[in-house]
């Protein structure tokens, strides 16, 4: 480009969701544009994509492109939502009734129109889902990154063509990042530039849970001791384990925070000592964590959890809480012998581990010192900086 500096431009076929006015987009042509193609929505649960993209927004123009949503209108349009962290969230809005081929063509046209009006030349592509290749395989980025958080093909409802799409993406990718060591061991056999970046943590954010504070209103009336979980409640969550443990210890209170996805809420155990408080924002989580005695990770052991590396493990520790987890590979590998993350498989083992965790919580000073030793300098800032260095080496 022959010009530099920041400018604002209106993007055709793109509208803000509130009033359908033309969206004013702040764009710095002196910086590269990082287009992140995600199966997760920016406003759903604050996790790895949000942590990384909000940090990349300091040096790149970051566009976060979500999966399409239906609209009652007759023409496709692109919803543009400027995020407060500098990320532009883009959501294709498609008329109902379009078949797969027409939907792909519409999304491709909306994306091309948007990038064209921004006059993007220095493009980086960051994939969270290989399915996005259907509408982006014609783009010519300087660098293609595949950040493989999970083995998506193992999740309920995964498209049958996902495995083949991933093979194609691995052939195109310059860099492959993985969300843990187990999945890295699988992907390194398929790509010679794969790097493990396990879950990191914003220590300062969750450390606020170590300070005495008032309970949120919907938690204040729940008795003690409290054992809590936050996260998405889906096929990865061991419903029967929770049911059994809660029945074995009716004097314990189990606080479950998070949206219920892809499973029937009617299947959740409804004992008097299990409390479902719904989804909470990222900013609210430390306030709930502060009121717990023990933090839980009751994950099922199935295909969808074989490769996970839960972000909540270091978050719980940063918040000053001992953790009880089922034997997830990456949890055992990274935290199994640290003394504050206790591993249990059966309901009986889980109850015994929770009793041990409650005893650990009683010696608060020793527990906090141990948590700090485990966390060390682990941070999303460090993870993002290492990723950026690898990207820039290729650019």
N, C-alpha and C positions, 0 to 999 in steps of 0.2 A: 504493500500500500504506500501511496505517496503522501499520506496525511497521518497525523497522530493526535493524541489527546482524547478526551471523553466527549461523547455527544449523545443526544437523545434523538431517537427516531421512532416513528409510528410504523407498526408492522401490519400490513394488510392481511386479511383473513384471520387476524388475531385480536382477541378481545379480553378485557378484564371480566371476571365472572360476575361482578357486582352489578354493573350497569350496561354491559356490552359496549362500552366506549372503546375507542382505539387505545391499545396499550402502549404507554410510553416506556421504552426499554433503555436503560442506561448501559452503554457498551463502550469499552475502551479498546480501540483498534490497535493500540500498541501492545496489547497482550494477546496471547493465544486463547482460543476458545475451546473449552473442555465440554464436550457434549456427553452427558451421562445418560445411558439408556437403561431404565430400571423397571423391574416388575413390582417393586415396592413403592408405595405412595409416600411422598415427602411428609405429609401430615398424618400418617398412620401411627407408627411407633418410631421414636427417635432412636436410631441405631447406627450401624456402621456407615451406610451411605450418607446420612446426614452429618455425622462427625467428620467424615473425610471431605465431602463436597463443600461444606461451610468453611473448611480450612483452605481448600484449593481456591476458593473464591478470592483469597487475598492476592493471588498472582495470576489467575486465569479468569476469563469470562466463563462462568459456569452455567450451563443450561441443563436442567434436570428434566428429562423427557419421560413422562409416565405412559402407562398403557391407556388405551382409549376408554372413554365413557360415552354412553349413548345420549342422544339428545332428541327432542321432539321436532327440531327444526329440519328443514329439507336439505340444507347444504352443510358440508363439514366445515368446522372452524377450529381454531387453535386457542384454547384458553391460556392466557399468560398471567401468571401470578408472581409478581416480584416478592421474594422472600426477604425477611428483615435481615438475614445473614448474607445478603448479596447474591443469592442464588435465584436464577429465573426458573420457576417451575412451569413446565409446559405440558398441557393435557389435551390431546386430540379429542374433539367432540364430534361423534359420527352419528348420522341419521340411523334410526332403527331399520332393520331389514337388509342391510348390506351383507352380501356374502363375503367369504374370506378374501377372495381376490380383490373385490371392490374396496374392502376395508383397508387392505394393504396398500392399494394404489392411492387411496385418499390420504392415508397417513404419510406416505412418501411425498405426496404433493405438498401437504402442509409443512412438512419438515424442510423440503427444498425451498419453498417460498420464504420461510422464516430465515433460513441461513443465507439465502440470496439477498434479501433486503438488508440484512446486517452486513453483507459483503464479507462474510467469513472466508478467510484464506488460510490462516494458520490454524488448522483443526486437529484436535485430539479426540479420539473416540474412547469412551470408557463404558464397557458392557457389564451389567449385572445379570442380564438374561440373554442367552443366545438367540431367543426367538425374535429379538429386535433386528436380526440380520435381514429378515424378510423385507424391511423397508429402508434399510441403511447400507446394504451391501454394495451400493454403487458409489458411496462417498469415498473420497481419497484423502484420508487423514495422514498427518505426519507420523503419528504413533497410534497404535491400537492396543488398548489395555483390556484384559478380561479379569475382573475382580470376582473370583469364584467364592462366594460366601458359603454356599451350601450345595449339596448334590440335588439340584432341583428335580431331576428325573425321578427321584425317590419320593417326592411329595405327592399327596393325594390330588388327583385331577391334572397331573402333568401332561402336556401335549405329547402324543406318541412320537412326533418328529423331533422332540427336544434333543435327544441323544445325537441324531445326525446333525442338527444345527450346531451343537457344541463342537463336534468334530470340525465342522467348517470354521467356526470361530477360532478354535485352537490353531488351525492352519494359517489364519490371517493375523493372529495376535503377535505383537512384538514383545509384550510382557504379560505374564500371568501372575496375579496375586491370589493367595488363598486365605480364607478366614481362619485356618487352623492347620496343625501339623498333619492330622490324619488325612484330610482332603488334599494337602500338598503331596503326600506320599503317593496318592492316586494320580494326580495331575502331572507330576514331574515325569512320569513315564510317557506322557503324551506331548510334553513341551519342554524344550531344553533351556527355557529362560523363565522358570516358575520359582516363585519365592513365597515362603510362608510368612504371613503377617497376622498372628493370632489377635484375638480381641484385646483392645486397649481400654483405657479408662480416663475420664476426666476426674482426676483425684480430688481437686478442689471442690468440684460440684457435689460429689457424694460425701466428702468429708464433713459437710455441714450436718449430716445425720448424726455425727458424734456429739453434737451440742444439745443440751436439754432444750426442748421446745414443746409448744402446745400441739396436741394431736389434731390432725384434720377432723372436722366435725363428724364425718361418717366413720371414723375409726375410734373416736374418743370414748364411745360407750362400750367398746369391745373389751372384754376382760383380759387378764394376764394368766400365764405367759402367752405371748403372741409369737406365732411362727408364720412367716409370710413369704409370698412369691409375687413377683411382678414380671410381666411379659405376656406374649400372645398365648392364649389357651387354645391349642389346636391338637392335631394328631400326634404331636411330639410330647404332649402332657399325659402323664400316667394317672388317669382318672381313678382306676381301681386302687392304686397305691394310696392316693389321698383318702379315698373312702375307708380303706382298711386302717390306716394310721389314725385318722380322726375318730373312728369307732373304738380303737384300742385305748385312746387317751382323751376321753370326753372332757377332761379338765383343762386341756390345751385349746387355745383358740387359733384357728387357721385363717389367715387373711390372704385372699386371692385377688390380685389386681391385674387387670388387662382385658382386652377384648376377646370374645369367644369367636373363633373363626374356623370354618370348615368342619365343625362338629356340632351336633345338636345340643343346645343348652339344656334340654330336658334330660340328657344323659349324665349331666354333672351331679355328683353326690350332694344331697341337700340335708346334711346333718346340722343340728343346732349350733355346733361349734365351727362350722365352715362359713365364712363370710365373703361373698363375691361383691367387690366394690366397683367393678367396671374399670374402664380404661382411664388412665391419668396422664397428664402431660409430663414431659421429661423434667420440667422444672419442679413439678409436684412430688416426684418420686422420693427425694431425700426426706421430705417431711413425713412420709409414711414409713420409710425405712427406720427413721429415728425412734419409732414407737414399737419396733419389733425386738424380740430377744434373740431369735434365730432366723436366718434367711434360708429358704428352701429352693432346691432345683429338682423337683420330682419328675424328671423326664422319663418317658417310656424308652425302652431299648428296642428300636425297630429301624427299618431302612431309612426313615426320615431323620433319625438322630445319630446315625453311624458316624457322620463326619462333622457334627456341629462342635463349635467352640464357643460356648455361651459368653456373651459380653457381660452378663450380670455377675459372673464369678468375681472379677476384680472390682466391679461396682459395689457389690455387697461388702467386700473386704475394706474398700475405701471408706464405706459407711460405718465401719467398726463392728460388723456383725459376723459371728461364726456361721459357716455354711454347711448344710447337709445336702448331698447330691447323690443321685443314682450313679452307677459306674459308667458315665459317658467317657469315651476313650480319651479325648483331649483334656477333660477335667482331671482324670486319674493321672495322666501323663504330666500335666503341668502343676497340679496342686495336691495330688494324692498323698504326698508325704510331708506336707507343710505344717500339719497339725491343726489348722483352722478350717480346712475343707474336709469334712468327714464323708466317707463313701459308704453307701449302704444299698443293698439290692432288694431284699425282702421287706415286707412290712415290719417284721420283728426287728430286723437289723436297722431299719429306718428309725423306729422308736428308740432303740438303744443309742443310736448316733445322735438323735435329738436330745436325749438326756445328757449325753456327754457334752454337746454343744451348749446346753443351758448351764452346765457347770463351768465351761470355759468363759461364758459371758459374765459369770459372777466375779471373775478376776479381771476387771475391765482394763486396768493399766497394762497388765501383761499381754492381754489380747490385742490391744491397740498397737503396742510395740511390735508384736509378732506380725500383725497385718502390714505395718509399714515396711518391715524387712522383706516381706513377700512381694509387695508392690514395687519397691525400689523406685526406679525412674520411669516406670511404665506409663506411657501417655499417648493419646491420639496425636498430639503435636509431633512427637518423635516418629510415630508411624507414618504420618503424612509427609514429614520431611524426608524420610528415607525413600518413600515411594516417588516423591517429586524428583529426588536426585537421580533415580533410575530412569525416569521419563526424560529428564533433561539430557542425560547421557546419550540417549537415542536421538532426540531432536537434533 
